[in-house]
C-alpha cells in the first residue's frame, strides 16, 4: 500500500521572483512563508534592494527542502547575472 504524506505550507520552501511595478527591476529570493515575505518587501522590511516601490510576485517554485530551495535560488541569480 502506498504511503500518503500530508504536507502543510509550513513544510515547504518557496523560491520566488518579484518585479517592481514602475522600474521593472527583479528580485529573486527564498522563504518558508511566501505571503509574509512579499508583504515584508512591500512594506520596506524585505531586503535592502526592495526597500522602495511596489513589488509584484510574478513567479514561484515550491521545494520540500531548504537546501534545494537555496540551490535553485542561487542558480536563478547566476542565470540572471549571465544574461547581463
PDB file of N, CA, C and O in Angstrom:
ATOM      1  N   UNK A   1       0.834  -1.174   0.000  1.00  0.00           N
ATOM      2  CA  UNK A   1       0.000   0.000   0.000  1.00  0.00           C
ATOM      3  C   UNK A   1       0.891   1.254   0.000  1.00  0.00           C
ATOM      4  O   UNK A   1       1.840   1.334   0.781  1.00  0.00           O
ATOM      5  N   UNK A   2       0.594   2.227  -0.866  1.00  0.00           N
ATOM      6  CA  UNK A   2       1.420   3.445  -0.908  1.00  0.00           C
ATOM      7  C   UNK A   2       1.249   4.280   0.355  1.00  0.00           C
ATOM      8  O   UNK A   2       0.197   4.268   0.993  1.00  0.00           O
ATOM      9  N   UNK A   3       2.290   4.992   0.691  1.00  0.00           N
ATOM     10  CA  UNK A   3       2.250   5.895   1.841  1.00  0.00           C
ATOM     11  C   UNK A   3       1.803   7.269   1.367  1.00  0.00           C
ATOM     12  O   UNK A   3       2.260   7.758   0.334  1.00  0.00           O
ATOM     13  N   UNK A   4       0.939   7.867   2.099  1.00  0.00           N
ATOM     14  CA  UNK A   4       0.496   9.220   1.793  1.00  0.00           C
ATOM     15  C   UNK A   4       1.059  10.167   2.838  1.00  0.00           C
ATOM     16  O   UNK A   4       1.021   9.885   4.036  1.00  0.00           O
ATOM     17  N   UNK A   5       1.572  11.272   2.380  1.00  0.00           N
ATOM     18  CA  UNK A   5       2.115  12.288   3.283  1.00  0.00           C
ATOM     19  C   UNK A   5       1.314  13.558   3.087  1.00  0.00           C
ATOM     20  O   UNK A   5       1.186  14.053   1.967  1.00  0.00           O
ATOM     21  N   UNK A   6       0.791  14.071   4.143  1.00  0.00           N
ATOM     22  CA  UNK A   6       0.082  15.336   4.082  1.00  0.00           C
ATOM     23  C   UNK A   6       1.046  16.435   4.481  1.00  0.00           C
ATOM     24  O   UNK A   6       1.618  16.421   5.571  1.00  0.00           O
ATOM     25  N   UNK A   7       1.213  17.376   3.589  1.00  0.00           N
ATOM     26  CA  UNK A   7       2.136  18.475   3.844  1.00  0.00           C
ATOM     27  C   UNK A   7       1.350  19.745   4.095  1.00  0.00           C
ATOM     28  O   UNK A   7       0.302  19.975   3.492  1.00  0.00           O
ATOM     29  N   UNK A   8       1.855  20.542   4.969  1.00  0.00           N
ATOM     30  CA  UNK A   8       1.272  21.854   5.190  1.00  0.00           C
ATOM     31  C   UNK A   8       2.216  22.890   4.591  1.00  0.00           C
ATOM     32  O   UNK A   8       3.342  22.571   4.208  1.00  0.00           O
ATOM     33  N   UNK A   9       1.750  24.122   4.514  1.00  0.00           N
ATOM     34  CA  UNK A   9       2.603  25.189   3.997  1.00  0.00           C
ATOM     35  C   UNK A   9       3.868  25.340   4.834  1.00  0.00           C
ATOM     36  O   UNK A   9       4.884  25.819   4.331  1.00  0.00           O
ATOM     37  N   UNK A  10       3.822  24.938   6.105  1.00  0.00           N
ATOM     38  CA  UNK A  10       4.986  25.050   6.981  1.00  0.00           C
ATOM     39  C   UNK A  10       6.085  24.071   6.615  1.00  0.00           C
ATOM     40  O   UNK A  10       7.225  24.223   7.056  1.00  0.00           O
ATOM     41  N   UNK A  11       5.754  23.064   5.810  1.00  0.00           N
ATOM     42  CA  UNK A  11       6.729  22.056   5.412  1.00  0.00           C
ATOM     43  C   UNK A  11       7.412  22.392   4.092  1.00  0.00           C
ATOM     44  O   UNK A  11       8.239  21.616   3.613  1.00  0.00           O
ATOM     45  N   UNK A  12       7.082  23.529   3.502  1.00  0.00           N
ATOM     46  CA  UNK A  12       7.575  23.854   2.163  1.00  0.00           C
ATOM     47  C   UNK A  12       8.440  25.108   2.172  1.00  0.00           C
ATOM     48  O   UNK A  12       8.342  25.966   3.050  1.00  0.00           O
ATOM     49  N   UNK A  13       9.277  25.169   1.168  1.00  0.00           N
ATOM     50  CA  UNK A  13      10.108  26.351   0.916  1.00  0.00           C
ATOM     51  C   UNK A  13       9.780  26.865  -0.475  1.00  0.00           C
ATOM     52  O   UNK A  13       9.481  26.091  -1.383  1.00  0.00           O
ATOM     53  N   UNK A  14       9.838  28.168  -0.628  1.00  0.00           N
ATOM     54  CA  UNK A  14       9.483  28.799  -1.890  1.00  0.00           C
ATOM     55  C   UNK A  14      10.667  29.596  -2.430  1.00  0.00           C
ATOM     56  O   UNK A  14      11.333  30.314  -1.685  1.00  0.00           O
ATOM     57  N   UNK A  15      10.917  29.465  -3.708  1.00  0.00           N
ATOM     58  CA  UNK A  15      11.824  30.355  -4.431  1.00  0.00           C
ATOM     59  C   UNK A  15      10.899  31.246  -5.244  1.00  0.00           C
ATOM     60  O   UNK A  15       9.984  30.759  -5.907  1.00  0.00           O
ATOM     61  N   UNK A  16      11.134  32.540  -5.193  1.00  0.00           N
ATOM     62  CA  UNK A  16      10.179  33.458  -5.818  1.00  0.00           C
ATOM     63  C   UNK A  16      10.892  34.560  -6.595  1.00  0.00           C
ATOM     64  O   UNK A  16      12.058  34.872  -6.357  1.00  0.00           O
ATOM     65  N   UNK A  17      10.142  35.136  -7.536  1.00  0.00           N
ATOM     66  CA  UNK A  17      10.635  36.259  -8.325  1.00  0.00           C
ATOM     67  C   UNK A  17       9.635  37.394  -8.176  1.00  0.00           C
ATOM     68  O   UNK A  17       8.437  37.221  -8.398  1.00  0.00           O
ATOM     69  N   UNK A  18      10.146  38.554  -7.797  1.00  0.00           N
ATOM     70  CA  UNK A  18       9.334  39.761  -7.699  1.00  0.00           C
ATOM     71  C   UNK A  18       9.755  40.735  -8.809  1.00  0.00           C
ATOM     72  O   UNK A  18      10.909  40.745  -9.235  1.00  0.00           O
ATOM     73  N   UNK A  19       8.813  41.538  -9.258  1.00  0.00           N
ATOM     74  CA  UNK A  19       9.109  42.608 -10.208  1.00  0.00           C
ATOM     75  C   UNK A  19       8.550  43.892  -9.625  1.00  0.00           C
ATOM     76  O   UNK A  19       7.419  43.927  -9.140  1.00  0.00           O
ATOM     77  N   UNK A  20       9.355  44.952  -9.676  1.00  0.00           N
ATOM     78  CA  UNK A  20       8.915  46.260  -9.189  1.00  0.00           C
ATOM     79  C   UNK A  20       8.068  46.898 -10.296  1.00  0.00           C
ATOM     80  O   UNK A  20       8.481  46.946 -11.454  1.00  0.00           O
ATOM     81  N   UNK A  21       6.886  47.384  -9.926  1.00  0.00           N
ATOM     82  CA  UNK A  21       5.900  47.855 -10.906  1.00  0.00           C
ATOM     83  C   UNK A  21       6.397  48.967 -11.814  1.00  0.00           C
ATOM     84  O   UNK A  21       6.175  48.905 -13.023  1.00  0.00           O
ATOM     85  N   UNK A  22       7.056  49.973 -11.282  1.00  0.00           N
ATOM     86  CA  UNK A  22       7.436  51.142 -12.086  1.00  0.00           C
ATOM     87  C   UNK A  22       8.736  50.946 -12.852  1.00  0.00           C
ATOM     88  O   UNK A  22       8.832  51.338 -14.015  1.00  0.00           O
ATOM     89  N   UNK A  23       9.736  50.348 -12.219  1.00  0.00           N
ATOM     90  CA  UNK A  23      11.064  50.253 -12.845  1.00  0.00           C
ATOM     91  C   UNK A  23      11.285  48.948 -13.588  1.00  0.00           C
ATOM     92  O   UNK A  23      12.150  48.872 -14.461  1.00  0.00           O
ATOM     93  N   UNK A  24      10.516  47.919 -13.255  1.00  0.00           N
ATOM     94  CA  UNK A  24      10.716  46.612 -13.879  1.00  0.00           C
ATOM     95  C   UNK A  24      11.888  45.831 -13.296  1.00  0.00           C
ATOM     96  O   UNK A  24      12.241  44.770 -13.810  1.00  0.00           O
ATOM     97  N   UNK A  25      12.507  46.356 -12.205  1.00  0.00           N
ATOM     98  CA  UNK A  25      13.602  45.624 -11.555  1.00  0.00           C
ATOM     99  C   UNK A  25      13.077  44.298 -11.034  1.00  0.00           C
ATOM    100  O   UNK A  25      11.910  44.189 -10.659  1.00  0.00           O
ATOM    101  N   UNK A  26      13.948  43.283 -11.011  1.00  0.00           N
ATOM    102  CA  UNK A  26      13.547  41.976 -10.496  1.00  0.00           C
ATOM    103  C   UNK A  26      14.322  41.642  -9.230  1.00  0.00           C
ATOM    104  O   UNK A  26      15.436  42.121  -9.019  1.00  0.00           O
ATOM    105  N   UNK A  27      13.719  40.819  -8.400  1.00  0.00           N
ATOM    106  CA  UNK A  27      14.343  40.338  -7.182  1.00  0.00           C
ATOM    107  C   UNK A  27      14.025  38.855  -7.051  1.00  0.00           C
ATOM    108  O   UNK A  27      12.883  38.445  -7.259  1.00  0.00           O
ATOM    109  N   UNK A  28      15.023  38.049  -6.711  1.00  0.00           N
ATOM    110  CA  UNK A  28      14.857  36.614  -6.520  1.00  0.00           C
ATOM    111  C   UNK A  28      15.220  36.284  -5.076  1.00  0.00           C
ATOM    112  O   UNK A  28      16.241  36.744  -4.565  1.00  0.00           O
ATOM    113  N   UNK A  29      14.381  35.486  -4.423  1.00  0.00           N
ATOM    114  CA  UNK A  29      14.659  35.102  -3.047  1.00  0.00           C
ATOM    115  C   UNK A  29      14.039  33.760  -2.714  1.00  0.00           C
ATOM    116  O   UNK A  29      13.389  33.138  -3.555  1.00  0.00           O
ATOM    117  N   UNK A  30      14.245  33.313  -1.470  1.00  0.00           N
ATOM    118  CA  UNK A  30      13.571  32.103  -0.997  1.00  0.00           C
ATOM    119  C   UNK A  30      13.067  32.337   0.422  1.00  0.00           C
ATOM    120  O   UNK A  30      13.602  33.164   1.160  1.00  0.00           O
ATOM    121  N   UNK A  31      12.023  31.589   0.787  1.00  0.00           N
ATOM    122  CA  UNK A  31      11.382  31.774   2.080  1.00  0.00           C
ATOM    123  C   UNK A  31      10.534  30.565   2.436  1.00  0.00           C
ATOM    124  O   UNK A  31      10.254  29.723   1.582  1.00  0.00           O
ATOM    125  N   UNK A  32      10.131  30.481   3.684  1.00  0.00           N
ATOM    126  CA  UNK A  32       9.155  29.467   4.101  1.00  0.00           C
ATOM    127  C   UNK A  32       7.734  30.024   4.046  1.00  0.00           C
ATOM    128  O   UNK A  32       6.783  29.256   3.905  1.00  0.00           O
ATOM    129  N   UNK A  33       7.574  31.326   4.152  1.00  0.00           N
ATOM    130  CA  UNK A  33       6.246  31.951   4.177  1.00  0.00           C
ATOM    131  C   UNK A  33       6.180  32.999   3.075  1.00  0.00           C
ATOM    132  O   UNK A  33       6.557  34.153   3.277  1.00  0.00           O
ATOM    133  N   UNK A  34       5.704  32.589   1.923  1.00  0.00           N
ATOM    134  CA  UNK A  34       5.753  33.466   0.756  1.00  0.00           C
ATOM    135  C   UNK A  34       4.848  34.693   0.907  1.00  0.00           C
ATOM    136  O   UNK A  34       5.209  35.788   0.476  1.00  0.00           O
ATOM    137  N   UNK A  35       3.681  34.512   1.515  1.00  0.00           N
ATOM    138  CA  UNK A  35       2.770  35.663   1.689  1.00  0.00           C
ATOM    139  C   UNK A  35       3.396  36.725   2.585  1.00  0.00           C
ATOM    140  O   UNK A  35       3.382  37.914   2.265  1.00  0.00           O
ATOM    141  N   UNK A  36       3.937  36.282   3.698  1.00  0.00           N
ATOM    142  CA  UNK A  36       4.569  37.209   4.642  1.00  0.00           C
ATOM    143  C   UNK A  36       5.784  37.893   4.019  1.00  0.00           C
ATOM    144  O   UNK A  36       6.001  39.088   4.218  1.00  0.00           O
ATOM    145  N   UNK A  37       6.569  37.131   3.267  1.00  0.00           N
ATOM    146  CA  UNK A  37       7.789  37.690   2.681  1.00  0.00           C
ATOM    147  C   UNK A  37       7.478  38.761   1.642  1.00  0.00           C
ATOM    148  O   UNK A  37       8.138  39.800   1.609  1.00  0.00           O
ATOM    149  N   UNK A  38       6.481  38.519   0.793  1.00  0.00           N
ATOM    150  CA  UNK A  38       6.093  39.543  -0.194  1.00  0.00           C
ATOM    151  C   UNK A  38       5.590  40.791   0.528  1.00  0.00           C
ATOM    152  O   UNK A  38       5.900  41.910   0.120  1.00  0.00           O
ATOM    153  N   UNK A  39       4.821  40.605   1.589  1.00  0.00           N
ATOM    154  CA  UNK A  39       4.344  41.752   2.382  1.00  0.00           C
ATOM    155  C   UNK A  39       5.519  42.517   2.983  1.00  0.00           C
ATOM    156  O   UNK A  39       5.500  43.747   3.012  1.00  0.00           O
ATOM    157  N   UNK A  40       6.540  41.810   3.463  1.00  0.00           N
ATOM    158  CA  UNK A  40       7.726  42.475   4.009  1.00  0.00           C
ATOM    159  C   UNK A  40       8.421  43.309   2.941  1.00  0.00           C
ATOM    160  O   UNK A  40       8.815  44.447   3.198  1.00  0.00           O
ATOM    161  N   UNK A  41       8.572  42.751   1.751  1.00  0.00           N
ATOM    162  CA  UNK A  41       9.210  43.507   0.667  1.00  0.00           C
ATOM    163  C   UNK A  41       8.425  44.789   0.376  1.00  0.00           C
ATOM    164  O   UNK A  41       9.019  45.847   0.172  1.00  0.00           O
ATOM    165  N   UNK A  42       7.113  44.696   0.356  1.00  0.00           N
ATOM    166  CA  UNK A  42       6.295  45.860   0.024  1.00  0.00           C
ATOM    167  C   UNK A  42       6.171  46.858   1.166  1.00  0.00           C
ATOM    168  O   UNK A  42       5.739  47.989   0.944  1.00  0.00           O
ATOM    169  N   UNK A  43       6.536  46.472   2.370  1.00  0.00           N
ATOM    170  CA  UNK A  43       6.498  47.409   3.493  1.00  0.00           C
ATOM    171  C   UNK A  43       7.869  48.022   3.759  1.00  0.00           C
ATOM    172  O   UNK A  43       8.033  48.798   4.701  1.00  0.00           O
ATOM    173  N   UNK A  44       8.867  47.671   2.920  1.00  0.00           N
ATOM    174  CA  UNK A  44      10.213  48.209   3.107  1.00  0.00           C
ATOM    175  C   UNK A  44      11.035  47.414   4.106  1.00  0.00           C
ATOM    176  O   UNK A  44      12.137  47.832   4.461  1.00  0.00           O
ATOM    177  N   UNK A  45      10.526  46.281   4.569  1.00  0.00           N
ATOM    178  CA  UNK A  45      11.236  45.479   5.562  1.00  0.00           C
ATOM    179  C   UNK A  45      11.803  44.195   4.969  1.00  0.00           C
ATOM    180  O   UNK A  45      12.204  43.296   5.708  1.00  0.00           O
ATOM    181  N   UNK A  46      11.839  44.104   3.645  1.00  0.00           N
ATOM    182  CA  UNK A  46      12.415  42.937   2.974  1.00  0.00           C
ATOM    183  C   UNK A  46      13.913  43.108   2.890  1.00  0.00           C
ATOM    184  O   UNK A  46      14.567  43.337   3.907  1.00  0.00           O
ATOM    185  N   UNK A  47      14.461  43.002   1.712  1.00  0.00           N
ATOM    186  CA  UNK A  47      15.896  43.201   1.549  1.00  0.00           C
ATOM    187  C   UNK A  47      16.189  44.679   1.285  1.00  0.00           C
ATOM    188  O   UNK A  47      15.278  45.468   1.036  1.00  0.00           O
ATOM    189  N   UNK A  48      17.455  45.035   1.343  1.00  0.00           N
ATOM    190  CA  UNK A  48      17.843  46.425   1.034  1.00  0.00           C
ATOM    191  C   UNK A  48      17.447  46.785  -0.392  1.00  0.00           C
ATOM    192  O   UNK A  48      17.091  47.929  -0.674  1.00  0.00           O
ATOM    193  N   UNK A  49      17.508  45.816  -1.277  1.00  0.00           N
ATOM    194  CA  UNK A  49      17.222  46.036  -2.693  1.00  0.00           C
ATOM    195  C   UNK A  49      15.755  46.384  -2.927  1.00  0.00           C
ATOM    196  O   UNK A  49      15.436  47.068  -3.900  1.00  0.00           O
ATOM    197  N   UNK A  50      14.862  45.930  -2.058  1.00  0.00           N
ATOM    198  CA  UNK A  50      13.426  46.136  -2.264  1.00  0.00           C
ATOM    199  C   UNK A  50      12.819  47.143  -1.291  1.00  0.00           C
ATOM    200  O   UNK A  50      11.613  47.122  -1.049  1.00  0.00           O
ATOM    201  N   UNK A  51      13.636  48.011  -0.741  1.00  0.00           N
ATOM    202  CA  UNK A  51      13.149  48.956   0.272  1.00  0.00           C
ATOM    203  C   UNK A  51      12.096  49.924  -0.265  1.00  0.00           C
ATOM    204  O   UNK A  51      11.245  50.380   0.500  1.00  0.00           O
ATOM    205  N   UNK A  52      12.130  50.247  -1.555  1.00  0.00           N
ATOM    206  CA  UNK A  52      11.148  51.186  -2.093  1.00  0.00           C
ATOM    207  C   UNK A  52      10.440  50.562  -3.283  1.00  0.00           C
ATOM    208  O   UNK A  52      10.940  49.632  -3.915  1.00  0.00           O
ATOM    209  N   UNK A  53       9.274  51.094  -3.566  1.00  0.00           N
ATOM    210  CA  UNK A  53       8.499  50.624  -4.708  1.00  0.00           C
ATOM    211  C   UNK A  53       7.464  49.598  -4.304  1.00  0.00           C
ATOM    212  O   UNK A  53       7.371  49.186  -3.147  1.00  0.00           O
ATOM    213  N   UNK A  54       6.694  49.204  -5.293  1.00  0.00           N
ATOM    214  CA  UNK A  54       5.674  48.182  -5.105  1.00  0.00           C
ATOM    215  C   UNK A  54       6.098  46.952  -5.883  1.00  0.00           C
ATOM    216  O   UNK A  54       6.294  47.009  -7.096  1.00  0.00           O
ATOM    217  N   UNK A  55       6.235  45.853  -5.186  1.00  0.00           N
ATOM    218  CA  UNK A  55       6.752  44.615  -5.766  1.00  0.00           C
ATOM    219  C   UNK A  55       5.621  43.615  -5.976  1.00  0.00           C
ATOM    220  O   UNK A  55       4.786  43.403  -5.098  1.00  0.00           O
ATOM    221  N   UNK A  56       5.614  43.009  -7.155  1.00  0.00           N
ATOM    222  CA  UNK A  56       4.578  42.049  -7.523  1.00  0.00           C
ATOM    223  C   UNK A  56       5.203  40.666  -7.675  1.00  0.00           C
ATOM    224  O   UNK A  56       6.229  40.512  -8.339  1.00  0.00           O
ATOM    225  N   UNK A  57       4.590  39.675  -7.066  1.00  0.00           N
ATOM    226  CA  UNK A  57       5.030  38.292  -7.219  1.00  0.00           C
ATOM    227  C   UNK A  57       4.643  37.826  -8.614  1.00  0.00           C
ATOM    228  O   UNK A  57       3.462  37.808  -8.963  1.00  0.00           O
ATOM    229  N   UNK A  58       5.651  37.443  -9.423  1.00  0.00           N
ATOM    230  CA  UNK A  58       5.367  37.023 -10.790  1.00  0.00           C
ATOM    231  C   UNK A  58       5.654  35.540 -11.029  1.00  0.00           C
ATOM    232  O   UNK A  58       5.228  34.980 -12.040  1.00  0.00           O
ATOM    233  N   UNK A  59       6.381  34.898 -10.098  1.00  0.00           N
ATOM    234  CA  UNK A  59       6.740  33.501 -10.297  1.00  0.00           C
ATOM    235  C   UNK A  59       7.195  32.904  -8.975  1.00  0.00           C
ATOM    236  O   UNK A  59       7.827  33.579  -8.163  1.00  0.00           O
ATOM    237  N   UNK A  60       6.867  31.628  -8.765  1.00  0.00           N
ATOM    238  CA  UNK A  60       7.425  30.924  -7.609  1.00  0.00           C
ATOM    239  C   UNK A  60       7.480  29.426  -7.880  1.00  0.00           C
ATOM    240  O   UNK A  60       6.743  28.900  -8.714  1.00  0.00           O
ATOM    241  N   UNK A  61       8.364  28.759  -7.162  1.00  0.00           N
ATOM    242  CA  UNK A  61       8.507  27.308  -7.196  1.00  0.00           C
ATOM    243  C   UNK A  61       8.483  26.814  -5.756  1.00  0.00           C
ATOM    244  O   UNK A  61       8.886  27.533  -4.842  1.00  0.00           O
ATOM    245  N   UNK A  62       8.012  25.587  -5.554  1.00  0.00           N
ATOM    246  CA  UNK A  62       7.884  25.019  -4.217  1.00  0.00           C
ATOM    247  C   UNK A  62       8.873  23.861  -4.055  1.00  0.00           C
ATOM    248  O   UNK A  62       9.041  23.039  -4.955  1.00  0.00           O
ATOM    249  N   UNK A  63       9.521  23.817  -2.887  1.00  0.00           N
ATOM    250  CA  UNK A  63      10.506  22.768  -2.581  1.00  0.00           C
ATOM    251  C   UNK A  63      10.230  22.185  -1.210  1.00  0.00           C
ATOM    252  O   UNK A  63       9.673  22.853  -0.338  1.00  0.00           O
ATOM    253  N   UNK A  64      10.620  20.940  -1.028  1.00  0.00           N
ATOM    254  CA  UNK A  64      10.433  20.277   0.260  1.00  0.00           C
ATOM    255  C   UNK A  64      11.638  20.434   1.177  1.00  0.00           C
ATOM    256  O   UNK A  64      11.550  20.150   2.371  1.00  0.00           O
ATOM    257  N   UNK A  65      12.766  20.885   0.625  1.00  0.00           N
ATOM    258  CA  UNK A  65      13.943  21.073   1.475  1.00  0.00           C
ATOM    259  C   UNK A  65      14.522  22.473   1.286  1.00  0.00           C
ATOM    260  O   UNK A  65      14.487  23.047   0.197  1.00  0.00           O
ATOM    261  N   UNK A  66      15.047  22.990   2.375  1.00  0.00           N
ATOM    262  CA  UNK A  66      15.685  24.301   2.348  1.00  0.00           C
ATOM    263  C   UNK A  66      16.895  24.271   1.415  1.00  0.00           C
ATOM    264  O   UNK A  66      17.132  25.222   0.671  1.00  0.00           O
ATOM    265  N   UNK A  67      17.653  23.187   1.457  1.00  0.00           N
ATOM    266  CA  UNK A  67      18.839  23.059   0.616  1.00  0.00           C
ATOM    267  C   UNK A  67      18.480  23.158  -0.865  1.00  0.00           C
ATOM    268  O   UNK A  67      19.150  23.863  -1.619  1.00  0.00           O
ATOM    269  N   UNK A  68      17.427  22.456  -1.286  1.00  0.00           N
ATOM    270  CA  UNK A  68      17.005  22.515  -2.689  1.00  0.00           C
ATOM    271  C   UNK A  68      16.549  23.912  -3.079  1.00  0.00           C
ATOM    272  O   UNK A  68      16.844  24.382  -4.178  1.00  0.00           O
ATOM    273  N   UNK A  69      15.829  24.576  -2.182  1.00  0.00           N
ATOM    274  CA  UNK A  69      15.363  25.937  -2.462  1.00  0.00           C
ATOM    275  C   UNK A  69      16.542  26.895  -2.595  1.00  0.00           C
ATOM    276  O   UNK A  69      16.566  27.732  -3.497  1.00  0.00           O
ATOM    277  N   UNK A  70      17.511  26.776  -1.705  1.00  0.00           N
ATOM    278  CA  UNK A  70      18.677  27.651  -1.754  1.00  0.00           C
ATOM    279  C   UNK A  70      19.496  27.408  -3.030  1.00  0.00           C
ATOM    280  O   UNK A  70      20.006  28.351  -3.635  1.00  0.00           O
ATOM    281  N   UNK A  71      19.615  26.153  -3.425  1.00  0.00           N
ATOM    282  CA  UNK A  71      20.346  25.819  -4.647  1.00  0.00           C
ATOM    283  C   UNK A  71      19.651  26.426  -5.862  1.00  0.00           C
ATOM    284  O   UNK A  71      20.302  27.006  -6.731  1.00  0.00           O
ATOM    285  N   UNK A  72      18.334  26.291  -5.920  1.00  0.00           N
ATOM    286  CA  UNK A  72      17.580  26.849  -7.054  1.00  0.00           C
ATOM    287  C   UNK A  72      17.662  28.366  -7.079  1.00  0.00           C
ATOM    288  O   UNK A  72      17.815  28.957  -8.148  1.00  0.00           O
ATOM    289  N   UNK A  73      17.564  29.009  -5.914  1.00  0.00           N
ATOM    290  CA  UNK A  73      17.684  30.475  -5.844  1.00  0.00           C
ATOM    291  C   UNK A  73      19.037  30.904  -6.396  1.00  0.00           C
ATOM    292  O   UNK A  73      19.117  31.842  -7.190  1.00  0.00           O
ATOM    293  N   UNK A  74      20.085  30.231  -5.984  1.00  0.00           N
ATOM    294  CA  UNK A  74      21.437  30.564  -6.440  1.00  0.00           C
ATOM    295  C   UNK A  74      21.549  30.423  -7.960  1.00  0.00           C
ATOM    296  O   UNK A  74      22.130  31.279  -8.626  1.00  0.00           O
ATOM    297  N   UNK A  75      20.991  29.342  -8.500  1.00  0.00           N
ATOM    298  CA  UNK A  75      21.048  29.130  -9.955  1.00  0.00           C
ATOM    299  C   UNK A  75      20.294  30.213 -10.714  1.00  0.00           C
ATOM    300  O   UNK A  75      20.781  30.720 -11.725  1.00  0.00           O
ATOM    301  N   UNK A  76      19.118  30.565 -10.236  1.00  0.00           N
ATOM    302  CA  UNK A  76      18.355  31.622 -10.902  1.00  0.00           C
ATOM    303  C   UNK A  76      19.106  32.945 -10.881  1.00  0.00           C
ATOM    304  O   UNK A  76      19.113  33.673 -11.874  1.00  0.00           O
ATOM    305  N   UNK A  77      19.735  33.256  -9.761  1.00  0.00           N
ATOM    306  CA  UNK A  77      20.506  34.503  -9.668  1.00  0.00           C
ATOM    307  C   UNK A  77      21.701  34.460 -10.597  1.00  0.00           C
ATOM    308  O   UNK A  77      22.020  35.466 -11.230  1.00  0.00           O
ATOM    309  N   UNK A  78      22.374  33.313 -10.697  1.00  0.00           N
ATOM    310  CA  UNK A  78      23.518  33.185 -11.596  1.00  0.00           C
ATOM    311  C   UNK A  78      23.086  33.321 -13.045  1.00  0.00           C
ATOM    312  O   UNK A  78      23.773  33.966 -13.837  1.00  0.00           O
ATOM    313  N   UNK A  79      21.968  32.727 -13.400  1.00  0.00           N
ATOM    314  CA  UNK A  79      21.451  32.838 -14.773  1.00  0.00           C
ATOM    315  C   UNK A  79      21.143  34.290 -15.112  1.00  0.00           C
ATOM    316  O   UNK A  79      21.424  34.750 -16.219  1.00  0.00           O
ATOM    317  N   UNK A  80      20.563  35.012 -14.152  1.00  0.00           N
ATOM    318  CA  UNK A  80      20.243  36.424 -14.374  1.00  0.00           C
ATOM    319  C   UNK A  80      21.501  37.254 -14.583  1.00  0.00           C
ATOM    320  O   UNK A  80      21.512  38.151 -15.426  1.00  0.00           O
ATOM    321  N   UNK A  81      22.552  36.974 -13.837  1.00  0.00           N
ATOM    322  CA  UNK A  81      23.808  37.707 -13.991  1.00  0.00           C
ATOM    323  C   UNK A  81      24.458  37.404 -15.330  1.00  0.00           C
ATOM    324  O   UNK A  81      25.049  38.287 -15.951  1.00  0.00           O
ATOM    325  N   UNK A  82      24.350  36.156 -15.779  1.00  0.00           N
ATOM    326  CA  UNK A  82      24.961  35.740 -17.038  1.00  0.00           C
ATOM    327  C   UNK A  82      24.313  36.453 -18.223  1.00  0.00           C
ATOM    328  O   UNK A  82      24.973  36.698 -19.233  1.00  0.00           O
ATOM    329  N   UNK A  83      23.035  36.786 -18.111  1.00  0.00           N
ATOM    330  CA  UNK A  83      22.324  37.451 -19.198  1.00  0.00           C
ATOM    331  C   UNK A  83      22.665  38.928 -19.306  1.00  0.00           C
ATOM    332  O   UNK A  83      22.436  39.547 -20.345  1.00  0.00           O
ATOM    333  N   UNK A  84      23.215  39.497 -18.230  1.00  0.00           N
ATOM    334  CA  UNK A  84      23.527  40.940 -18.236  1.00  0.00           C
ATOM    335  C   UNK A  84      24.793  41.215 -18.984  1.00  0.00           C
ATOM    336  O   UNK A  84      25.208  42.369 -19.091  1.00  0.00           O
TER     337      UNK A  84
END
